Amino acid sequence: MKQITVKTKDIIWSSLAALLLMSIAYSEHASGDTGRGFEIAARSDRTDLGFGDSEVELKMILHNAAGQESSRSLRITTLEKPDESVGDKSLVVFDTPRDIEGTALLSHAKILDPDDQWLYLPALKRVKRISSANKSGPFVGSEFAFEDFTAIELNKFDYTYVGEEPCGDVLCDVVERTPRYENSGYTKQVSWVDQTDFQLRKVEFYDRRGDLLKVLELSDYRNYGGIWRAHKLSMSNVQTNKQTDLVYGDYTFNTGLAENDFVKGRLSRLR
């Protein structure tokens, strides 16, 4: 039998080590949820756990391509998910202007199944279910889609770590996330998560053709006893030059909301 020399052994071990590293790198990229990208997204998502439920009032300010503005007032209530296999429930209700007063959107976020969403239109006095194929459409003329108004659940995406770069006055991890659920209006989203408080600072949304569609910037973060909330969200459509800002007031947590506050039958009774 031919004896293996020391040099040959070194070559074999070097080759095996290279193959192992390639295998690990491929596994992290292919499976998404086992790589660094998932870990960063999970750390950010889990800083939000334990809020129970929340209520907040806000302004929606629409900017058209000519720079003209119009505003709406609304409120959002949210019921926290019991665990990461179930999505949050939320209710959006418009108070002004008069022509959309009482318009409401109820969302039950899912993981891989289509989110359940119902829109109440007071002028028609009826509740309309939003089909999974229409969730990429604009919500009440804003630059936010119906899809954007459901909770960004951790396990709805596959993740790939891209790198790190400055975002404002902090350093951010850049993570690409690809929707795992059907009928998303986006082929991918690229997110910036700060390395200090682990909060989302920016998201780029790419349309079904793979082109950059919108950029969301989150700012004015405030800490409610360990629960972080951005108080300004600006969604800019780079294809139309339109923008929608959401400017939030103070949040209230653990208000006693329950499952029956987030049922379809309640929509027509809202005040």
C-alpha angles and dihedrals in degrees: 000000000000113000118236111234125223090249091052091050090052091053091048093049092046090051092048091049091050091049091049092051091047090049092051092047092049092046093052092048096043100044094039096191095069097052136084092267091062092046092054093047091046093050090051094046094048094054084072097056122117103033092121098199137344144200127198139167120216148167124242111207117191120202118192125207091268092056097253117144138213127175140207133189121222144155132225128204122189134192114204121239116251091229142344093278092065130055131233122258121228140179125203118194126182119218101178152068101042096237092064099027110139094019105143137186120201116194131188105188117216132188110230098349118080113276114253111239132172127187120204115206109193094195089062094033091224142112117234122199112223108228119226090245092058100049092100091063121106117273111234092332096305129125088250116093125217084252090059092057095065122083116275095238116200097232095049089085145050113226137215123185111231105178140266133287140158117279110187110313095337136068117248137198111228115219129178114214125193120200113246094192125086126255097023113159089222131071090198144344126216114209134193115211119186118237094218106057097005093237129147111257104171140004129193116205120206120202128229091276090055095251123133107263110168142004122211119200121191121199146152094059117191129190118229102191093308097329112107124208131179111225097198127047119180119191113192121190106213092193097054102023090233123134138194123199125198111200113190132206123211118311124233117206135198094019095158099261115164140191093271090061088066103050126120093238091063095062097081091049098054120126 
